[in-house]
Amino acid sequence: MSSDEYHTYDYNKKKKIVYRIQNLKKRKIYIKLFKLILNENINYSLNNNGIFINVSKIKLDSLIKIDKFLNEIEITETNITESSDSFSEKSLNLKF
């Protein structure tokens, strides 16, 4: 048994993935995510308003990859935020 067999994505988990994607800030991350979608051969539609994906039709293994990608991005952003916070705290300790 692989660890993928234990993953299930119900409606609420899929909705959370959509919410996490909508809250991405950087364009580079969207581009990387779209490359992942292209590599997974996930169907999408395109118009003037953007790119649209029916998350309910994505295969389980592709959902797992998207979820892992989002986790990595969130961890990276958290580490960057924490390091910039500690830098700003250090810079406030001025000695005269």
Secondary structure, 3 states (H helix, E strand, C coil): CCHHHHCCCCHHHHHHHHHHHHCCCCHHHHHHHHHHHHHCCCCCEEECCEEECCHHHCCHHHHHHHHHHHHHHHHHHHHHHHHHHHHHHHHCCCCC
